[in-house]
Amino acid sequence: MQKIIYTVDKYTGEIYWAASEFFGELSGKKFSLSEMEATKIESRTDLTNVGKILLSAVAGAVIQHLIDKKIDIRLIFEKGIIEIK
């Protein structure tokens, strides 16, 4: 299980990724939600293709979680940060 910590302005929380994917490539890194557009993830040179797919999935899960919590979408993308622990 992997812990993902999110911060959006004054909101902080965490979700847990229960699937058994290997997060080694993403662990200990912070990512801005403003950089999670598919074309931006694809153009990253610091991640393998598997890492890019996993990052996209994690970002999507966090973004949906934040939307479900009624956090303003504009704020999510302007100030949102995720950290993979």
PDB file as gemmi writes it, atoms N, CA and C in Angstrom:
CRYST1    1.000    1.000    1.000  90.00  90.00  90.00 P 1                      
ATOM      1  N   MET A   1       0.843  -1.166   0.000  1.00  0.00           N  
ATOM      2  CA  MET A   1       0.000   0.000   0.000  1.00  0.00           C  
ATOM      3  C   MET A   1       0.897   1.240   0.000  1.00  0.00           C  
ATOM      4  N   GLN A   2       0.506   2.239  -0.784  1.00  0.00           N  
ATOM      5  CA  GLN A   2       1.294   3.462  -0.950  1.00  0.00           C  
ATOM      6  C   GLN A   2       0.486   4.655  -0.462  1.00  0.00           C  
ATOM      7  N   LYS A   3       1.112   5.539   0.301  1.00  0.00           N  
ATOM      8  CA  LYS A   3       0.441   6.745   0.777  1.00  0.00           C  
ATOM      9  C   LYS A   3       0.736   7.897  -0.172  1.00  0.00           C  
ATOM     10  N   ILE A   4      -0.319   8.609  -0.552  1.00  0.00           N  
ATOM     11  CA  ILE A   4      -0.187   9.786  -1.395  1.00  0.00           C  
ATOM     12  C   ILE A   4      -0.738  10.961  -0.598  1.00  0.00           C  
ATOM     13  N   ILE A   5       0.109  11.948  -0.376  1.00  0.00           N  
ATOM     14  CA  ILE A   5      -0.271  13.135   0.386  1.00  0.00           C  
ATOM     15  C   ILE A   5      -0.587  14.247  -0.606  1.00  0.00           C  
ATOM     16  N   TYR A   6      -1.689  14.953  -0.362  1.00  0.00           N  
ATOM     17  CA  TYR A   6      -2.029  16.073  -1.234  1.00  0.00           C  
ATOM     18  C   TYR A   6      -2.130  17.351  -0.419  1.00  0.00           C  
ATOM     19  N   THR A   7      -1.810  18.453  -1.073  1.00  0.00           N  
ATOM     20  CA  THR A   7      -1.954  19.782  -0.492  1.00  0.00           C  
ATOM     21  C   THR A   7      -2.531  20.684  -1.571  1.00  0.00           C  
ATOM     22  N   VAL A   8      -3.615  21.342  -1.235  1.00  0.00           N  
ATOM     23  CA  VAL A   8      -4.238  22.317  -2.128  1.00  0.00           C  
ATOM     24  C   VAL A   8      -4.568  23.527  -1.269  1.00  0.00           C  
ATOM     25  N   ASP A   9      -3.733  24.556  -1.388  1.00  0.00           N  
ATOM     26  CA  ASP A   9      -3.927  25.757  -0.599  1.00  0.00           C  
ATOM     27  C   ASP A   9      -3.949  25.381   0.883  1.00  0.00           C  
ATOM     28  N   LYS A  10      -5.063  25.547   1.575  1.00  0.00           N  
ATOM     29  CA  LYS A  10      -5.136  25.238   3.009  1.00  0.00           C  
ATOM     30  C   LYS A  10      -5.598  23.809   3.288  1.00  0.00           C  
ATOM     31  N   TYR A  11      -5.913  23.037   2.249  1.00  0.00           N  
ATOM     32  CA  TYR A  11      -6.385  21.666   2.412  1.00  0.00           C  
ATOM     33  C   TYR A  11      -5.221  20.684   2.292  1.00  0.00           C  
ATOM     34  N   THR A  12      -5.122  19.799   3.256  1.00  0.00           N  
ATOM     35  CA  THR A  12      -4.105  18.752   3.226  1.00  0.00           C  
ATOM     36  C   THR A  12      -4.777  17.441   3.619  1.00  0.00           C  
ATOM     37  N   GLY A  13      -4.337  16.390   2.990  1.00  0.00           N  
ATOM     38  CA  GLY A  13      -4.899  15.089   3.317  1.00  0.00           C  
ATOM     39  C   GLY A  13      -4.085  13.991   2.665  1.00  0.00           C  
ATOM     40  N   GLU A  14      -4.603  12.794   2.707  1.00  0.00           N  
ATOM     41  CA  GLU A  14      -3.887  11.670   2.116  1.00  0.00           C  
ATOM     42  C   GLU A  14      -4.886  10.636   1.628  1.00  0.00           C  
ATOM     43  N   ILE A  15      -4.451   9.905   0.635  1.00  0.00           N  
ATOM     44  CA  ILE A  15      -5.193   8.744   0.177  1.00  0.00           C  
ATOM     45  C   ILE A  15      -4.205   7.584   0.122  1.00  0.00           C  
ATOM     46  N   TYR A  16      -4.725   6.402   0.099  1.00  0.00           N  
ATOM     47  CA  TYR A  16      -3.870   5.218   0.020  1.00  0.00           C  
ATOM     48  C   TYR A  16      -4.172   4.472  -1.263  1.00  0.00           C  
ATOM     49  N   TRP A  17      -3.118   4.084  -1.942  1.00  0.00           N  
ATOM     50  CA  TRP A  17      -3.212   3.320  -3.176  1.00  0.00           C  
ATOM     51  C   TRP A  17      -3.063   1.860  -2.782  1.00  0.00           C  
ATOM     52  N   ALA A  18      -4.160   1.125  -2.885  1.00  0.00           N  
ATOM     53  CA  ALA A  18      -4.167  -0.249  -2.381  1.00  0.00           C  
ATOM     54  C   ALA A  18      -3.626  -1.270  -3.375  1.00  0.00           C  
ATOM     55  N   ALA A  19      -3.533  -0.901  -4.643  1.00  0.00           N  
ATOM     56  CA  ALA A  19      -3.011  -1.842  -5.641  1.00  0.00           C  
ATOM     57  C   ALA A  19      -1.527  -2.083  -5.391  1.00  0.00           C  
ATOM     58  N   SER A  20      -0.993  -3.116  -5.960  1.00  0.00           N  
ATOM     59  CA  SER A  20       0.375  -3.529  -5.627  1.00  0.00           C  
ATOM     60  C   SER A  20       1.433  -3.030  -6.617  1.00  0.00           C  
ATOM     61  N   GLU A  21       1.147  -1.961  -7.361  1.00  0.00           N  
ATOM     62  CA  GLU A  21       2.164  -1.435  -8.278  1.00  0.00           C  
ATOM     63  C   GLU A  21       3.419  -1.012  -7.524  1.00  0.00           C  
ATOM     64  N   PHE A  22       4.534  -1.023  -8.236  1.00  0.00           N  
ATOM     65  CA  PHE A  22       5.809  -0.606  -7.663  1.00  0.00           C  
ATOM     66  C   PHE A  22       5.964   0.899  -7.848  1.00  0.00           C  
ATOM     67  N   PHE A  23       6.049   1.627  -6.760  1.00  0.00           N  
ATOM     68  CA  PHE A  23       6.117   3.085  -6.794  1.00  0.00           C  
ATOM     69  C   PHE A  23       7.540   3.627  -6.661  1.00  0.00           C  
ATOM     70  N   GLY A  24       8.551   2.767  -6.720  1.00  0.00           N  
ATOM     71  CA  GLY A  24       9.918   3.202  -6.479  1.00  0.00           C  
ATOM     72  C   GLY A  24      10.327   4.421  -7.268  1.00  0.00           C  
ATOM     73  N   GLU A  25       9.932   4.473  -8.512  1.00  0.00           N  
ATOM     74  CA  GLU A  25      10.290   5.584  -9.388  1.00  0.00           C  
ATOM     75  C   GLU A  25       9.637   6.901  -8.969  1.00  0.00           C  
ATOM     76  N   LEU A  26       8.496   6.827  -8.322  1.00  0.00           N  
ATOM     77  CA  LEU A  26       7.758   8.022  -7.915  1.00  0.00           C  
ATOM     78  C   LEU A  26       7.948   8.367  -6.442  1.00  0.00           C  
ATOM     79  N   SER A  27       8.375   7.413  -5.651  1.00  0.00           N  
ATOM     80  CA  SER A  27       8.476   7.602  -4.202  1.00  0.00           C  
ATOM     81  C   SER A  27       9.394   8.749  -3.827  1.00  0.00           C  
ATOM     82  N   GLY A  28       8.917   9.544  -2.883  1.00  0.00           N  
ATOM     83  CA  GLY A  28       9.704  10.657  -2.366  1.00  0.00           C  
ATOM     84  C   GLY A  28       9.676  11.894  -3.244  1.00  0.00           C  
ATOM     85  N   LYS A  29       8.887  11.869  -4.303  1.00  0.00           N  
ATOM     86  CA  LYS A  29       8.826  13.021  -5.218  1.00  0.00           C  
ATOM     87  C   LYS A  29       7.514  13.764  -5.040  1.00  0.00           C  
ATOM     88  N   LYS A  30       7.571  15.073  -5.342  1.00  0.00           N  
ATOM     89  CA  LYS A  30       6.384  15.917  -5.335  1.00  0.00           C  
ATOM     90  C   LYS A  30       6.063  16.283  -6.779  1.00  0.00           C  
ATOM     91  N   PHE A  31       4.771  16.369  -7.061  1.00  0.00           N  
ATOM     92  CA  PHE A  31       4.309  16.697  -8.397  1.00  0.00           C  
ATOM     93  C   PHE A  31       3.203  17.741  -8.302  1.00  0.00           C  
ATOM     94  N   SER A  32       3.247  18.725  -9.181  1.00  0.00           N  
ATOM     95  CA  SER A  32       2.213  19.747  -9.246  1.00  0.00           C  
ATOM     96  C   SER A  32       1.049  19.221 -10.072  1.00  0.00           C  
ATOM     97  N   LEU A  33      -0.158  19.382  -9.572  1.00  0.00           N  
ATOM     98  CA  LEU A  33      -1.328  18.930 -10.322  1.00  0.00           C  
ATOM     99  C   LEU A  33      -1.522  19.746 -11.596  1.00  0.00           C  
ATOM    100  N   SER A  34      -0.933  20.924 -11.668  1.00  0.00           N  
ATOM    101  CA  SER A  34      -1.020  21.710 -12.900  1.00  0.00           C  
ATOM    102  C   SER A  34      -0.204  21.080 -14.025  1.00  0.00           C  
ATOM    103  N   GLU A  35       0.657  20.146 -13.690  1.00  0.00           N  
ATOM    104  CA  GLU A  35       1.494  19.464 -14.680  1.00  0.00           C  
ATOM    105  C   GLU A  35       0.987  18.065 -15.018  1.00  0.00           C  
ATOM    106  N   MET A  36      -0.258  17.753 -14.679  1.00  0.00           N  
ATOM    107  CA  MET A  36      -0.759  16.396 -14.871  1.00  0.00           C  
ATOM    108  C   MET A  36      -1.581  16.209 -16.145  1.00  0.00           C  
ATOM    109  N   GLU A  37      -1.565  17.190 -17.017  1.00  0.00           N  
ATOM    110  CA  GLU A  37      -2.189  17.036 -18.333  1.00  0.00           C  
ATOM    111  C   GLU A  37      -1.430  15.940 -19.085  1.00  0.00           C  
ATOM    112  N   ALA A  38      -2.142  15.107 -19.823  1.00  0.00           N  
ATOM    113  CA  ALA A  38      -1.538  13.935 -20.470  1.00  0.00           C  
ATOM    114  C   ALA A  38      -0.322  14.296 -21.324  1.00  0.00           C  
ATOM    115  N   THR A  39      -0.400  15.369 -22.083  1.00  0.00           N  
ATOM    116  CA  THR A  39       0.738  15.728 -22.940  1.00  0.00           C  
ATOM    117  C   THR A  39       1.942  16.174 -22.119  1.00  0.00           C  
ATOM    118  N   LYS A  40       1.705  16.774 -20.970  1.00  0.00           N  
ATOM    119  CA  LYS A  40       2.819  17.184 -20.109  1.00  0.00           C  
ATOM    120  C   LYS A  40       3.472  15.970 -19.450  1.00  0.00           C  
ATOM    121  N   ILE A  41       2.652  15.008 -19.026  1.00  0.00           N  
ATOM    122  CA  ILE A  41       3.221  13.793 -18.433  1.00  0.00           C  
ATOM    123  C   ILE A  41       4.020  13.037 -19.480  1.00  0.00           C  
ATOM    124  N   GLU A  42       3.477  12.917 -20.679  1.00  0.00           N  
ATOM    125  CA  GLU A  42       4.152  12.179 -21.751  1.00  0.00           C  
ATOM    126  C   GLU A  42       5.504  12.797 -22.109  1.00  0.00           C  
ATOM    127  N   SER A  43       5.622  14.105 -22.000  1.00  0.00           N  
ATOM    128  CA  SER A  43       6.872  14.767 -22.383  1.00  0.00           C  
ATOM    129  C   SER A  43       7.944  14.722 -21.289  1.00  0.00           C  
ATOM    130  N   ARG A  44       7.617  14.197 -20.119  1.00  0.00           N  
ATOM    131  CA  ARG A  44       8.607  14.103 -19.039  1.00  0.00           C  
ATOM    132  C   ARG A  44       9.732  13.166 -19.457  1.00  0.00           C  
ATOM    133  N   THR A  45      10.932  13.537 -19.133  1.00  0.00           N  
ATOM    134  CA  THR A  45      12.093  12.701 -19.460  1.00  0.00           C  
ATOM    135  C   THR A  45      12.666  12.006 -18.232  1.00  0.00           C  
ATOM    136  N   ASP A  46      12.131  12.307 -17.071  1.00  0.00           N  
ATOM    137  CA  ASP A  46      12.651  11.740 -15.825  1.00  0.00           C  
ATOM    138  C   ASP A  46      11.907  10.484 -15.378  1.00  0.00           C  
ATOM    139  N   LEU A  47      10.926  10.026 -16.168  1.00  0.00           N  
ATOM    140  CA  LEU A  47      10.147   8.849 -15.807  1.00  0.00           C  
ATOM    141  C   LEU A  47      10.086   7.862 -16.969  1.00  0.00           C  
ATOM    142  N   THR A  48      10.030   6.596 -16.632  1.00  0.00           N  
ATOM    143  CA  THR A  48       9.819   5.574 -17.658  1.00  0.00           C  
ATOM    144  C   THR A  48       8.348   5.625 -18.083  1.00  0.00           C  
ATOM    145  N   ASN A  49       8.014   4.882 -19.121  1.00  0.00           N  
ATOM    146  CA  ASN A  49       6.622   4.836 -19.562  1.00  0.00           C  
ATOM    147  C   ASN A  49       5.709   4.296 -18.460  1.00  0.00           C  
ATOM    148  N   VAL A  50       6.164   3.289 -17.743  1.00  0.00           N  
ATOM    149  CA  VAL A  50       5.372   2.737 -16.634  1.00  0.00           C  
ATOM    150  C   VAL A  50       5.178   3.802 -15.551  1.00  0.00           C  
ATOM    151  N   GLY A  51       6.223   4.541 -15.242  1.00  0.00           N  
ATOM    152  CA  GLY A  51       6.123   5.610 -14.252  1.00  0.00           C  
ATOM    153  C   GLY A  51       5.146   6.692 -14.679  1.00  0.00           C  
ATOM    154  N   LYS A  52       5.139   7.026 -15.958  1.00  0.00           N  
ATOM    155  CA  LYS A  52       4.218   8.037 -16.477  1.00  0.00           C  
ATOM    156  C   LYS A  52       2.768   7.567 -16.359  1.00  0.00           C  
ATOM    157  N   ILE A  53       2.529   6.302 -16.685  1.00  0.00           N  
ATOM    158  CA  ILE A  53       1.175   5.755 -16.587  1.00  0.00           C  
ATOM    159  C   ILE A  53       0.708   5.745 -15.131  1.00  0.00           C  
ATOM    160  N   LEU A  54       1.575   5.314 -14.238  1.00  0.00           N  
ATOM    161  CA  LEU A  54       1.225   5.261 -12.822  1.00  0.00           C  
ATOM    162  C   LEU A  54       0.982   6.668 -12.271  1.00  0.00           C  
ATOM    163  N   LEU A  55       1.824   7.624 -12.636  1.00  0.00           N  
ATOM    164  CA  LEU A  55       1.638   9.006 -12.190  1.00  0.00           C  
ATOM    165  C   LEU A  55       0.297   9.544 -12.679  1.00  0.00           C  
ATOM    166  N   SER A  56      -0.041   9.276 -13.919  1.00  0.00           N  
ATOM    167  CA  SER A  56      -1.316   9.723 -14.470  1.00  0.00           C  
ATOM    168  C   SER A  56      -2.486   9.127 -13.697  1.00  0.00           C  
ATOM    169  N   ALA A  57      -2.405   7.851 -13.378  1.00  0.00           N  
ATOM    170  CA  ALA A  57      -3.477   7.184 -12.630  1.00  0.00           C  
ATOM    171  C   ALA A  57      -3.612   7.763 -11.224  1.00  0.00           C  
ATOM    172  N   VAL A  58      -2.489   7.958 -10.561  1.00  0.00           N  
ATOM    173  CA  VAL A  58      -2.503   8.506  -9.198  1.00  0.00           C  
ATOM    174  C   VAL A  58      -3.057   9.928  -9.209  1.00  0.00           C  
ATOM    175  N   ALA A  59      -2.593  10.744 -10.143  1.00  0.00           N  
ATOM    176  CA  ALA A  59      -3.077  12.127 -10.230  1.00  0.00           C  
ATOM    177  C   ALA A  59      -4.577  12.155 -10.482  1.00  0.00           C  
ATOM    178  N   GLY A  60      -5.053  11.292 -11.367  1.00  0.00           N  
ATOM    179  CA  GLY A  60      -6.484  11.229 -11.636  1.00  0.00           C  
ATOM    180  C   GLY A  60      -7.282  10.857 -10.403  1.00  0.00           C  
ATOM    181  N   ALA A  61      -6.777   9.900  -9.636  1.00  0.00           N  
ATOM    182  CA  ALA A  61      -7.467   9.487  -8.408  1.00  0.00           C  
ATOM    183  C   ALA A  61      -7.506  10.625  -7.389  1.00  0.00           C  
ATOM    184  N   VAL A  62      -6.401  11.334  -7.238  1.00  0.00           N  
ATOM    185  CA  VAL A  62      -6.350  12.438  -6.280  1.00  0.00           C  
ATOM    186  C   VAL A  62      -7.262  13.575  -6.738  1.00  0.00           C  
ATOM    187  N   ILE A  63      -7.211  13.913  -8.015  1.00  0.00           N  
ATOM    188  CA  ILE A  63      -8.054  14.990  -8.532  1.00  0.00           C  
ATOM    189  C   ILE A  63      -9.527  14.659  -8.314  1.00  0.00           C  
ATOM    190  N   GLN A  64      -9.931  13.425  -8.612  1.00  0.00           N  
ATOM    191  CA  GLN A  64     -11.326  13.038  -8.401  1.00  0.00           C  
ATOM    192  C   GLN A  64     -11.693  13.102  -6.915  1.00  0.00           C  
ATOM    193  N   HIS A  65     -10.786  12.667  -6.057  1.00  0.00           N  
ATOM    194  CA  HIS A  65     -11.005  12.734  -4.606  1.00  0.00           C  
ATOM    195  C   HIS A  65     -11.241  14.186  -4.173  1.00  0.00           C  
ATOM    196  N   LEU A  66     -10.439  15.098  -4.690  1.00  0.00           N  
ATOM    197  CA  LEU A  66     -10.566  16.512  -4.330  1.00  0.00           C  
ATOM    198  C   LEU A  66     -11.865  17.107  -4.869  1.00  0.00           C  
ATOM    199  N   ILE A  67     -12.243  16.733  -6.082  1.00  0.00           N  
ATOM    200  CA  ILE A  67     -13.511  17.204  -6.646  1.00  0.00           C  
ATOM    201  C   ILE A  67     -14.674  16.690  -5.792  1.00  0.00           C  
ATOM    202  N   ASP A  68     -14.601  15.429  -5.385  1.00  0.00           N  
ATOM    203  CA  ASP A  68     -15.643  14.856  -4.533  1.00  0.00           C  
ATOM    204  C   ASP A  68     -15.744  15.579  -3.189  1.00  0.00           C  
ATOM    205  N   LYS A  69     -14.633  16.143  -2.732  1.00  0.00           N  
ATOM    206  CA  LYS A  69     -14.621  16.895  -1.474  1.00  0.00           C  
ATOM    207  C   LYS A  69     -15.064  18.347  -1.690  1.00  0.00           C  
ATOM    208  N   LYS A  70     -15.491  18.658  -2.920  1.00  0.00           N  
ATOM    209  CA  LYS A  70     -16.013  19.988  -3.274  1.00  0.00           C  
ATOM    210  C   LYS A  70     -14.955  21.087  -3.238  1.00  0.00           C  
ATOM    211  N   ILE A  71     -13.710  20.732  -3.488  1.00  0.00           N  
ATOM    212  CA  ILE A  71     -12.645  21.731  -3.580  1.00  0.00           C  
ATOM    213  C   ILE A  71     -12.679  22.312  -4.987  1.00  0.00           C  
ATOM    214  N   ASP A  72     -12.604  23.613  -5.075  1.00  0.00           N  
ATOM    215  CA  ASP A  72     -12.698  24.317  -6.352  1.00  0.00           C  
ATOM    216  C   ASP A  72     -11.679  23.774  -7.364  1.00  0.00           C  
ATOM    217  N   ILE A  73     -12.155  23.428  -8.541  1.00  0.00           N  
ATOM    218  CA  ILE A  73     -11.296  22.830  -9.569  1.00  0.00           C  
ATOM    219  C   ILE A  73     -10.148  23.766  -9.948  1.00  0.00           C  
ATOM    220  N   ARG A  74     -10.432  25.040 -10.063  1.00  0.00           N  
ATOM    221  CA  ARG A  74      -9.379  26.006 -10.401  1.00  0.00           C  
ATOM    222  C   ARG A  74      -8.280  25.991  -9.345  1.00  0.00           C  
ATOM    223  N   LEU A  75      -8.660  25.920  -8.083  1.00  0.00           N  
ATOM    224  CA  LEU A  75      -7.703  25.880  -6.983  1.00  0.00           C  
ATOM    225  C   LEU A  75      -6.883  24.585  -7.024  1.00  0.00           C  
ATOM    226  N   ILE A  76      -7.541  23.468  -7.365  1.00  0.00           N  
ATOM    227  CA  ILE A  76      -6.842  22.184  -7.468  1.00  0.00           C  
ATOM    228  C   ILE A  76      -5.674  22.302  -8.441  1.00  0.00           C  
ATOM    229  N   PHE A  77      -5.942  22.880  -9.609  1.00  0.00           N  
ATOM    230  CA  PHE A  77      -4.905  22.943 -10.636  1.00  0.00           C  
ATOM    231  C   PHE A  77      -3.930  24.105 -10.453  1.00  0.00           C  
ATOM    232  N   GLU A  78      -4.327  25.128  -9.730  1.00  0.00           N  
ATOM    233  CA  GLU A  78      -3.415  26.264  -9.489  1.00  0.00           C  
ATOM    234  C   GLU A  78      -2.467  25.987  -8.320  1.00  0.00           C  
ATOM    235  N   LYS A  79      -2.952  25.284  -7.275  1.00  0.00           N  
ATOM    236  CA  LYS A  79      -2.159  25.148  -6.053  1.00  0.00           C  
ATOM    237  C   LYS A  79      -1.981  23.711  -5.580  1.00  0.00           C  
ATOM    238  N   GLY A  80      -2.454  22.750  -6.365  1.00  0.00           N  
ATOM    239  CA  GLY A  80      -2.416  21.366  -5.931  1.00  0.00           C  
ATOM    240  C   GLY A  80      -1.047  20.718  -6.091  1.00  0.00           C  
ATOM    241  N   ILE A  81      -0.632  20.026  -5.053  1.00  0.00           N  
ATOM    242  CA  ILE A  81       0.637  19.286  -5.035  1.00  0.00           C  
ATOM    243  C   ILE A  81       0.349  17.881  -4.501  1.00  0.00           C  
ATOM    244  N   ILE A  82       0.957  16.873  -5.116  1.00  0.00           N  
ATOM    245  CA  ILE A  82       0.884  15.531  -4.544  1.00  0.00           C  
ATOM    246  C   ILE A  82       2.299  15.054  -4.263  1.00  0.00           C  
ATOM    247  N   GLU A  83       2.418  14.284  -3.206  1.00  0.00           N  
ATOM    248  CA  GLU A  83       3.700  13.694  -2.846  1.00  0.00           C  
ATOM    249  C   GLU A  83       3.476  12.213  -2.618  1.00  0.00           C  
ATOM    250  N   ILE A  84       4.302  11.416  -3.259  1.00  0.00           N  
ATOM    251  CA  ILE A  84       4.217   9.967  -3.131  1.00  0.00           C  
ATOM    252  C   ILE A  84       5.167   9.553  -2.019  1.00  0.00           C  
ATOM    253  N   LYS A  85       4.639   8.928  -0.988  1.00  0.00           N  
ATOM    254  CA  LYS A  85       5.456   8.502   0.167  1.00  0.00           C  
ATOM    255  C   LYS A  85       5.820   7.045   0.051  1.00  0.00           C  
TER     256      LYS A  85                                                      
END                                                                             
